[in-house]
């Protein structure tokens, strides 16, 4: 029996966690340990000095250890989202995932700690005993009402922030979304009637937060699986539920929802029926947050209430209530001021910051990252997107400010504006660099044709494209071969159903294609017979003609064969109307950030004018990723010390650039170490116009550029995105035979951005 799609996805998820190294985290040293001197400082005897300092002044632990930037994610696995009480060990992948989000979004180091302790008091004892190790505690996936007990005890006994994200993280994002939903609906917190389903930790915390925002307790009606929570009810009651008891007799959700302004669901699928929505007030606010299936699907709600303002917990609908909007940044602010707790004022500041960011003009980076989505404040845009780079600066600084104003900051900041500026400047170092590109591709619906459609890597990339973007893959190849290889690889996509195929052996457009190719190439020695043969056998040429004929938006080729062989056909067909290949740019994602390398493939020994084209194109593409270009011409010669061919060409290119009044930094010619080491460069050329390390290295020989690219990839642990073919208006990209299926997906995301975003 063939594997089901669920089986395929399950195996993919397991492989992701297992390979190339088990788990999602590892520990790395932040200091060198290269010789005896380093060892003596890192451990005995030098380590004693740090110990003595901390013994004399506990606050210096932040200066001499990682504690000030270290969070523990602690659980006993009794209430894992969507899985229930699976135990501490089984919850570890979730906690590792949470730790990864801390690191990626806010540069916070994190240890996941899974504890086999169901007793809440004993669990609190264990957590409290960890205080010397951590700067803050994130409680996670602990069942209600135990989670309330654990948090209360830890907050009372610990002098560091303790935050139960299932409660307060959800409540903060709900609070921000509700603030803006009421703004859109023209209503006020103090006037609205709220009906809620779900009496667990998240549901109770959300209601508590809404009360802090102005909702009246008498206007809140809480229901659970047994119906209304009313005074005197004994079945499945907790003290937290009892605080929201209404009336003295049983009632159903259908009975109490009459006239409700807001429905808050944190329960289960299908709980809210369309006929119930019809009973709600005008412009109802519906937060159906159950995952993966909400209490009601947005389309069903709008059938009976077209003006409904809806949020869910899912990413495939507008207004996803996602805790990642909150927890990395609230911890960032709390840690940076040495807060002893995360109090109500800090949480309300977080809400205000998130809500205000959605109402503000969308940043250029967010607009590029989510190209095609309507990011204008309104019913379908109540809260910012998680990858809005302004979040860390806005939210963390607001939290830090509130902590200082309420007296819980042990290390108040002298300059809050400077702090925010430093957060903004660091955002791209901690961001997932390709994610904005994927978000742009997810809404562009561009048609991407793959020349080597029979390659298994292409087939796997096509499946990923269909799962993760709205692009439309077109594969060139024999249908029977593609179908057989999809089946062999266990892929669920079906040719002709999920994606289109161009069969070079038998396609109804064959005549159109060879005639178009002949028309373009007739005065370059291509006869009709040769054009016919090429359109039967050369898939790169076929793909280029498809783009030329506007049957596809971009071509990806090169999974086998020589780069310039592919480039020849691309330039012959698409190198018109001002388009010509300016160079190939590879982005190498390294541990300390991205490094762009050019020109790796197109020109063996570029002229000064061609180098200028490469530099300008590279700068434009670097900005595409939200970075400011810092371009270094790299050669054996260093600032004119050698009279050699490469140095002379680079100096001439520099002079040409100087005449253009460009708005980015470039410098050269120099050795690679001087480009990457600002201190070394300062010693060599104190008057250098470049500050900091270069992020774009431009070489005068393709051999050098390609060599650096491959060394970084094979020995430096770099992940390559590219090569990006510059100058062709994003209508074609040529990859290399070493590319992986994930690499092809990355290139498809780049190709999936409309032409207006590219040079």
C-alpha positions in Angstrom: 0.0 0.0 0.0 1.3 3.4 -0.9 2.2 5.8 1.8 -0.4 8.5 2.6 0.4 12.2 2.5 0.4 12.1 6.3 3.0 9.3 6.3 5.2 11.3 4.0 4.9 14.4 6.0 5.5 12.4 9.2 8.7 10.9 7.8 9.9 14.3 6.6 9.4 15.8 10.1 11.2 12.9 11.7 14.1 13.2 9.2 14.3 16.9 10.0 14.8 16.2 13.6 17.2 13.4 13.1 19.6 14.6 10.4 22.3 15.7 10.0 22.6 15.8 13.7 19.9 14.7 16.2 17.8 17.5 17.7 17.6 21.2 17.0 20.2 22.6 19.4 23.8 22.3 20.2 26.2 24.1 22.6 29.2 26.1 21.2 31.9 28.0 23.0 32.0 31.8 22.7 35.7 32.1 23.5 38.7 30.5 21.7 40.4 27.5 23.3 43.4 27.3 21.0 46.4 27.1 23.3 47.6 26.8 26.9 47.0 30.4 27.6 43.4 30.1 26.6 43.0 27.0 28.7 44.5 28.7 31.8 42.0 31.6 31.4 38.9 29.5 30.6 39.5 27.0 33.4 42.1 26.6 36.1 43.6 28.9 37.4 42.0 31.9 35.6 38.4 30.8 36.2 38.8 31.4 39.9 39.1 35.1 39.4 35.6 35.2 37.9 34.3 33.0 40.7 35.7 35.4 43.3 34.2 38.4 41.6 30.7 36.8 41.6 31.1 35.7 45.2 31.8 39.3 46.2 29.1 40.8 44.0 26.4 38.5 42.6 25.4 41.1 40.0 28.7 40.5 38.2 27.4 37.1 37.1 25.9 38.9 34.2 29.4 40.2 33.2 31.4 37.0 33.6 28.9 34.2 32.7 26.1 33.6 30.2 23.4 33.9 32.9 22.2 37.3 31.8 21.2 36.0 28.4 20.1 32.5 29.4 16.5 31.3 29.7 15.2 27.9 30.8 12.1 26.5 29.1 10.7 24.2 31.8 7.9 21.6 31.4 6.6 18.4 32.8 4.9 17.6 29.6 1.4 17.4 31.0 -0.4 19.7 28.5 1.5 19.8 25.2 -0.3 21.7 22.6 -2.5 19.3 20.5 -1.0 16.3 22.2 -2.0 16.5 25.8 -0.2 14.7 28.7 2.6 13.0 26.8 5.1 13.2 29.5 8.4 15.1 30.0 10.6 13.1 27.6 8.2 13.2 24.7 7.8 16.9 25.1 11.5 17.6 24.5 11.2 18.3 20.7 8.7 21.0 21.5 10.9 22.6 24.1 13.9 22.5 21.8 11.8 24.2 19.2 10.9 26.9 21.7 14.6 27.4 22.4 15.3 27.8 18.7 12.7 30.5 18.5 14.3 32.4 21.4 17.6 32.3 19.6 16.4 33.1 16.1 14.1 35.9 17.0 15.8 37.6 19.9 19.3 36.1 20.2 18.5 34.7 23.6 20.3 31.5 24.6 18.0 28.8 26.0 18.2 25.4 27.7 15.2 23.2 27.5 14.5 21.4 30.8 12.0 18.5 31.0 11.2 17.3 34.5 9.5 14.1 35.5 7.5 15.7 38.3 3.6 15.8 38.2 3.3 17.4 41.6 3.1 21.2 41.1 4.6 22.1 44.4 7.6 19.8 43.9 8.0 21.0 40.4 8.0 24.6 41.7 10.8 23.5 44.2 12.9 22.2 41.3 12.4 25.3 39.2 13.3 27.6 42.1 16.5 25.6 42.7 17.6 26.5 39.2 17.8 30.3 39.9 21.6 30.5 40.0 21.8 29.2 36.5 19.3 31.3 34.6 18.4 34.9 34.0 14.7 34.0 33.4 12.3 31.1 33.4 9.7 30.2 30.7 7.2 27.7 32.0 5.6 25.7 29.2 2.9 23.0 28.6 2.0 22.4 32.2 -1.7 21.4 32.7 -4.2 23.5 34.4 -4.7 24.2 37.3 -1.2 23.0 38.2 0.4 25.6 36.0 -1.2 28.4 38.1 0.3 26.8 41.3 3.8 26.4 39.8 3.9 29.9 38.4 2.6 31.5 41.7 5.1 29.7 43.8 8.0 30.5 41.5 7.1 34.1 41.1 6.9 34.5 44.9 10.2 32.8 45.6 12.4 33.7 42.7 14.1 37.1 41.9 14.2 36.6 38.2 11.3 36.8 35.6 9.0 33.8 35.5 6.6 33.7 32.6 4.1 31.0 31.7 3.9 31.5 27.9 0.8 29.3 27.4 -1.0 31.8 29.7 0.5 35.2 29.3 2.0 34.9 25.8 -1.3 33.9 24.4 -3.1 36.6 26.5 -0.7 39.3 25.3 -1.2 38.6 21.6 -5.0 38.2 22.1 -5.0 41.5 23.9 -3.2 43.2 21.0 -5.5 41.7 18.4 -8.6 42.5 20.5 -7.4 46.1 21.0 -7.2 46.6 17.2 -10.3 44.6 16.4 -12.4 46.9 18.7 -10.7 49.9 17.0 -11.9 48.5 13.6 -15.4 47.7 14.9 -15.8 51.0 16.6 -16.4 49.5 20.0 -14.8 49.8 23.5 -13.6 47.2 26.0 -15.9 48.5 28.8 -19.0 48.1 26.6 -18.6 44.7 25.0 -20.1 41.3 25.9 -17.6 38.4 25.6 -18.5 34.7 25.4 -15.5 32.4 25.8 -15.0 28.6 25.4 -12.2 26.8 27.2 -11.4 27.1 30.9 -7.8 26.1 30.6 -4.7 28.1 31.4 -4.7 30.1 28.1 -8.4 30.8 28.2 -8.4 32.0 31.8 -5.3 34.1 31.2 -6.8 35.8 28.2 -9.9 36.7 30.1 -7.8 38.1 33.0 -5.9 40.2 30.4 -9.1 41.5 28.8 -10.3 42.6 32.3 -7.1 44.5 32.7 -7.8 46.2 29.4 -11.2 47.4 30.5 -13.7 44.6 30.0 -16.3 44.3 32.9 -16.3 40.9 34.6 -20.1 40.9 34.5 -20.0 41.0 30.7 -17.9 37.8 30.4 -19.6 34.5 29.9 -17.4 31.4 30.2 -18.4 28.0 28.8 -16.6 24.7 28.7 -17.4 21.2 27.6 -20.2 21.1 30.3 -21.7 24.4 29.2 -21.9 27.7 31.1 -19.7 28.1 34.2 -22.4 29.2 36.7 -22.5 29.8 40.4 -23.1 26.6 42.3 -21.8 24.3 39.5 -19.7 21.5 40.9 -18.7 19.4 37.9 -15.1 20.1 36.5 -14.7 23.3 38.4 -11.5 25.1 39.4 -11.0 28.3 41.5 -10.0 30.1 38.3 -13.2 29.1 36.5 -15.3 30.0 39.5 -14.1 33.6 39.3 -16.1 33.9 36.0 -19.3 32.1 37.1 -22.4 33.8 35.7 -26.0 33.1 36.8 -27.2 30.2 38.9 -28.4 27.6 36.4 -27.0 25.6 33.5 -27.0 27.0 30.0 -25.5 26.2 26.6 -23.1 28.2 24.4 -26.0 28.6 22.0 -28.1 30.2 24.8 -25.5 32.7 26.1 -24.0 33.9 22.8 -27.1 36.1 22.0 -25.9 39.6 21.4 -22.2 38.8 22.1 -19.7 41.3 20.7 -16.8 38.9 20.9 -16.3 35.2 20.9 -13.0 33.9 22.4 -12.4 30.3 21.6 -9.5 28.2 23.0 -11.3 24.9 23.0 -11.8 22.6 20.1 -12.9 22.3 16.4 -16.4 23.2 15.3 -17.6 24.4 18.7 -19.1 27.6 17.3 -21.8 27.0 14.8 -22.9 29.5 12.0 -26.3 29.8 13.6 -24.6 30.9 16.8 -22.6 33.6 14.9 -25.9 34.8 13.4 -27.1 35.6 17.0 -24.0 37.8 17.8 -24.0 41.6 17.7 -23.2 43.5 14.5 -19.6 43.3 13.4 -18.8 40.4 15.7 -15.3 39.7 16.7 -14.5 36.0 16.5 -11.2 34.7 17.8 -11.3 31.0 17.0 -7.9 29.9 18.2 -8.2 26.1 18.5 -5.4 24.4 16.6 -5.2 22.9 14.1 -8.9 23.2 13.4 -10.6 26.4 14.8 -13.9 26.6 16.5 -15.3 27.9 13.3 -13.7 28.4 9.9 -13.6 32.0 8.7 -15.6 31.3 5.5 -18.5 29.7 7.5 -18.6 32.6 9.9 -18.7 35.2 7.2 -21.6 33.4 5.4 -23.9 34.6 8.2 -21.9 37.6 9.4 -20.1 39.3 6.4 -18.7 42.0 8.6 -17.2 39.6 11.1 -13.6 40.4 12.3 -11.8 37.0 12.6 -8.6 35.7 14.0 -7.4 32.1 14.2 -4.3 30.3 15.4 -3.5 29.2 11.8 -1.0 30.7 9.4 -3.2 30.2 6.3 -5.8 32.7 7.4 -5.3 36.4 8.2 -4.7 37.5 11.8 -2.8 34.5 13.1 -2.6 34.7 16.9 1.0 33.5 17.4 2.9 33.7 20.6 6.1 34.3 18.7 4.9 37.9 18.4 5.5 38.2 22.1 7.7 35.9 24.1 11.1 36.4 22.5 10.8 40.1 22.7 9.3 40.4 26.2 12.2 38.3 27.5 14.7 40.3 25.5 13.5 43.5 27.2 13.3 41.9 30.7 16.8 40.4 30.5 18.4 43.6 29.2 17.3 45.6 32.2 17.8 42.8 34.7 14.1 42.7 35.6 13.2 40.7 38.7 9.8 39.8 37.2 7.5 40.3 34.2 4.7 42.4 35.7 1.3 43.5 34.5 2.7 46.8 33.3 5.3 45.1 31.2 2.7 42.8 29.6 0.4 45.8 28.9 3.3 47.6 27.3 3.9 44.6 25.1 0.3 44.7 24.0 0.4 48.4 23.3 3.6 48.0 21.3 2.3 45.1 19.2 -1.0 46.8 18.5 0.5 50.1 17.6 2.9 48.4 15.2 0.0 47.0 13.2 -1.6 50.4 13.0 1.6 52.1 11.8 2.7 52.3 8.2 4.1 49.0 7.1 7.9 48.8 7.0 9.6 48.4 3.7 11.1 45.1 5.0 7.8 43.7 6.0 6.2 44.8 2.7 8.9 43.0 0.8 8.8 39.9 3.1 5.0 39.6 2.7 4.7 40.9 -0.9 1.2 40.4 -2.2 -0.6 40.4 1.2 -2.6 43.4 2.3 -0.6 44.8 5.2 -2.8 47.8 5.7 -4.4 48.0 9.1 -8.0 46.7 9.0 -10.1 43.6 9.6 -7.5 41.3 7.9 -4.5 42.9 9.5 -5.0 43.4 13.2 -1.5 42.3 14.4 1.9 42.5 12.8 3.6 39.6 11.0 6.1 37.6 13.1 8.9 38.5 10.7 8.3 42.3 10.8 11.8 43.4 11.8 10.5 46.2 13.9 9.0 43.9 16.5 12.2 43.4 18.6 12.9 47.2 18.8 9.3 48.2 19.5 8.3 45.5 21.9 11.6 44.9 23.8 12.2 48.6 24.3 8.5 49.1 25.5 8.9 46.2 28.0 12.3 47.6 29.2 10.7 51.0 29.7 7.8 49.6 31.7 10.2 47.6 33.8 12.2 50.7 34.6 9.1 52.8 35.4 7.7 50.2 37.8 11.0 49.7 39.6 11.7 46.1 38.8 14.7 46.8 36.6 18.0 46.1 38.4 20.1 47.5 35.6 18.1 50.4 34.1 19.2 51.7 30.8 20.7 55.2 30.5 19.5 55.8 27.0 16.3 54.0 25.9 16.5 55.4 22.3 20.0 54.1 21.9 18.9 50.7 23.2 16.1 50.6 20.6 18.5 51.6 17.9 20.9 48.8 18.9 18.0 46.3 18.7 17.0 47.5 15.3 20.5 47.3 14.1 20.9 43.7 15.2 17.6 42.4 13.8 18.9 40.9 10.6 21.7 39.0 12.4 19.1 37.0 14.3 16.5 36.7 11.6 16.0 33.7 9.5 17.4 35.2 6.3 15.4 33.3 3.8 12.1 33.6 5.6 11.2 37.0 4.3 11.8 35.7 0.8 9.6 32.7 1.4 6.8 35.0 2.7 7.1 37.1 -0.5 7.0 34.0 -2.7 4.0 32.6 -0.7 1.7 35.3 -2.1 3.1 36.1 -5.5 1.7 33.1 -7.5 4.4 33.3 -10.1 5.0 30.5 -12.6 8.4 28.9 -12.1 9.5 26.5 -14.9 12.2 23.9 -14.0 14.3 22.8 -17.0 15.3 19.5 -15.4 11.9 18.4 -14.3 12.8 14.7 -14.1 15.5 15.3 -11.4 14.4 14.0 -8.0 15.7 17.1 -6.3 13.4 19.2 -8.6 10.5 16.9 -7.8 11.1 17.3 -4.0 11.4 21.0 -4.4 8.2 21.1 -6.4 6.4 19.4 -3.5 7.8 21.8 -1.0 6.9 24.8 -3.3 3.3 23.6 -3.3 3.3 23.1 0.5 5.0 26.3 1.4 4.3 28.9 -1.3 1.6 29.8 -3.8 4.0 29.6 -6.7 3.0 27.4 -9.6 5.8 24.9 -10.6 6.0 23.9 -14.3 8.3 20.9 -15.0 9.9 20.1 -18.3 10.2 16.3 -18.7 8.5 13.1 -19.8 5.3 12.6 -17.8 5.7 8.9 -17.3 9.2 9.4 -16.0 8.2 12.2 -13.6 5.2 10.2 -12.3 7.3 7.1 -11.7 10.0 9.1 -9.9 7.4 10.8 -7.7 6.0 7.4 -6.7 9.5 6.1 -6.1 10.4 9.0 -3.9 7.1 8.8 -2.0 5.9 12.2 -3.1 2.2 13.0 -3.0 2.2 15.4 -5.8 0.7 14.3 -9.1 1.8 15.5 -12.5 -1.0 17.2 -14.5 -3.0 17.7 -11.3 -0.7 19.5 -8.9 1.6 21.0 -11.4 1.9 21.4 -15.2 4.3 19.4 -17.4 5.9 20.3 -20.7 6.8 17.1 -22.5 9.7 17.8 -25.0 8.8 14.6 -26.9 5.2 15.4 -27.5 3.7 18.8 -26.7 1.0 20.7 -28.5 3.0 23.9 -28.3 6.0 22.4 -30.1 5.4 24.3 -33.3 5.0 27.6 -31.5 8.2 27.0 -29.5 10.5 26.1 -32.4 9.2 28.9 -34.6 9.7 31.4 -31.7 13.2 30.1 -31.2 14.0 30.2 -34.9 12.7 33.7 -35.1 15.0 34.8 -32.4 18.1 32.9 -33.7 17.6 32.8 -37.4 20.4 35.3 -38.0 22.8 33.5 -35.6 23.1 30.4 -37.7 20.1 28.5 -36.4 18.1 26.8 -39.2 14.5 25.6 -38.9 15.7 22.0 -38.6 18.2 22.9 -35.8 15.5 25.0 -34.0 13.2 21.9 -34.2 15.9 19.7 -32.8 16.8 22.1 -30.0 13.1 22.4 -29.0 12.9 18.6 -28.7 16.1 18.0 -26.7 17.3 21.2 -24.9 15.1 21.8 -21.9 16.9 25.0 -20.9 16.1 26.5 -24.3 12.5 25.3 -24.0 12.2 26.9 -20.6 13.7 30.2 -21.8 11.3 30.3 -24.7 8.4 29.7 -22.3 9.5 32.8 -20.3 9.9 34.7 -23.6 6.4 33.7 -24.6 5.0 34.7 -21.2 4.0 31.2 -20.4 6.2 31.3 -17.3 7.6 34.0 -15.2 11.0 32.6 -14.4 13.3 29.7 -15.3 15.5 27.6 -13.0 18.0 25.3 -14.6 21.5 23.9 -14.0 21.0 20.8 -11.8 23.3 19.2 -14.2 25.6 20.5 -16.9 28.0 23.4 -17.2 26.9 26.8 -16.0 27.9 28.7 -19.1 26.3 26.2 -21.4 23.0 27.1 -19.8 23.8 30.8 -19.7 24.4 30.7 -23.5 20.8 29.7 -24.2 19.4 32.0 -21.6 21.2 35.0 -23.0 20.3 34.1 -26.6 16.6 34.0 -25.8 16.1 36.4 -22.9 19.1 38.7 -23.2 17.0 41.4 -24.9 15.2 44.6 -24.0 18.0 45.8 -21.8 18.6 42.5 -20.1 22.0 40.9 -20.0 23.8 38.8 -17.5 25.9 41.0 -15.2 27.2 38.3 -12.9 26.4 35.5 -10.5 25.9 36.3 -6.8 26.0 33.7 -4.1 24.8 34.4 -0.6 26.6 32.3 2.0 24.7 32.1 5.3 27.4 31.7 7.9 27.1 31.5 11.7 27.8 35.1 12.2 25.7 36.4 9.3 25.5 36.4 5.5 28.4 37.0 3.2 27.8 37.6 -0.6 30.3 36.5 -3.2 30.5 37.7 -6.8 31.1 37.1 -9.7 31.2 33.3 -9.3 30.3 32.1 -12.7 29.4 34.6 -15.5 32.7 36.4 -16.4 36.1 34.8 -16.1 38.0 38.1 -16.1 35.6 41.0 -15.9 36.5 44.4 -17.3 36.3 47.4 -15.1 32.9 48.3 -16.6 31.7 44.8 -16.0 32.9 44.9 -12.4 30.9 48.1 -11.9 27.8 46.3 -13.2 28.5 43.4 -10.8 28.9 45.8 -7.8 25.8 47.8 -8.5 23.7 44.6 -9.1 25.1 42.9 -6.0 24.2 46.0 -3.9 20.7 46.0 -5.2 20.2 42.3 -4.4 21.8 42.6 -0.9 19.1 45.2 -0.1 16.6 42.7 -1.3 17.4 40.8 1.8 17.1 43.8 4.0 20.8 44.5 4.4 22.9 47.5 3.6 25.7 46.6 1.2 29.3 47.0 2.3 31.3 46.0 -0.9 35.0 45.1 -0.9 37.0 44.6 -4.1 39.2 41.6 -3.2 42.6 40.9 -4.8 46.2 40.0 -4.2 47.0 43.7 -4.4 46.2 45.8 -1.4 45.3 49.5 -1.8 47.6 49.9 -4.7 50.7 48.1 -3.4 51.0 45.8 -6.5 51.0 46.8 -10.2 49.1 43.8 -11.4 46.3 43.1 -13.8 43.6 42.5 -11.2 44.6 45.5 -9.1 44.6 47.8 -12.1 41.2 46.7 -13.2 39.8 47.1 -9.7 41.3 50.6 -9.3 39.7 51.6 -12.6 36.4 50.2 -11.6 36.6 52.1 -8.3 37.2 55.3 -10.2 34.1 54.7 -12.4 32.0 54.0 -9.3 33.3 57.2 -7.7 31.8 59.2 -10.6 28.3 57.7 -10.0 27.4 59.2 -6.6 26.1 55.9 -5.3 24.4 55.4 -2.0 26.2 52.4 -0.7 29.8 51.8 0.6 32.5 50.2 -1.5 36.2 50.0 -1.0 39.3 48.3 -2.5 41.3 46.7 -3.7 42.3 44.7 -0.7 43.0 41.2 0.6 40.1 39.2 1.9 41.3 39.3 5.5 41.4 43.1 5.3 37.8 43.1 3.9 36.5 41.1 6.9 38.7 42.5 9.7 38.0 46.2 10.3 40.9 46.5 12.7 43.4 45.2 10.2 42.0 47.4 7.5 42.3 50.4 9.8 46.0 49.7 10.3 46.6 49.4 6.6 44.4 52.3 5.5 43.2 54.5 8.3 41.3 56.7 5.9 39.2 53.8 4.5 35.7 54.8 3.6 34.5 51.4 4.8 33.4 50.7 8.4 33.0 47.3 9.8 33.3 44.0 8.0 32.4 43.8 4.3 29.4 41.7 3.5 30.0 41.6 -0.3 33.2 40.3 -1.7 33.8 41.1 -5.4 36.6 39.3 -7.2 38.4 40.0 -10.5 38.5 36.4 -11.5 35.7 33.9 -11.4 38.2 31.3 -10.2 38.8 33.2 -7.0 35.2 34.0 -6.4 34.1 30.4 -7.0 36.9 29.0 -4.9 36.0 31.2 -1.9 32.3 30.2 -2.3 33.2 26.5 -2.3 35.6 26.8 0.7 32.9 28.5 2.7 30.4 25.9 1.8 32.5 22.8 2.3 34.8 23.8 5.2 33.1 26.9 6.7 29.7 25.3 7.2 28.1 27.9 5.0 24.7 27.4 3.4 24.6 28.7 -0.1 21.6 30.6 -1.5 22.2 31.0 -5.2 23.8 31.6 -7.5 21.5 34.5 -8.2 21.8 35.5 -11.9 22.0 39.3 -12.0 20.9 41.5 -14.8 18.1 39.2 -16.2 15.2 40.8 -14.4 14.6 37.7 -12.3 13.5 35.8 -15.4 16.2 33.1 -15.1 18.5 31.6 -12.6 21.2 28.9 -13.1 22.0 26.7 -10.1 24.9 24.3 -9.8 24.9 20.5 -9.9 25.7 20.3 -6.1 22.4 22.0 -5.2 20.0 20.2 -2.9 16.2 20.1 -3.0 16.2 22.7 -0.2 18.5 24.9 -2.3 16.1 24.6 -5.2 13.3 25.7 -2.9 15.3 28.7 -1.9 15.9 29.6 -5.5 12.3 29.2 -6.3 11.4 31.6 -3.5 13.9 34.1 -5.0 12.5 33.6 -8.4 9.0 33.9 -7.0 9.4 37.6 -6.2 7.9 39.9 -9.0 10.4 41.4 -11.4 10.0 44.9 -9.9 12.0 43.7 -6.8 15.0 42.7 -8.8 17.7 44.1 -11.1 
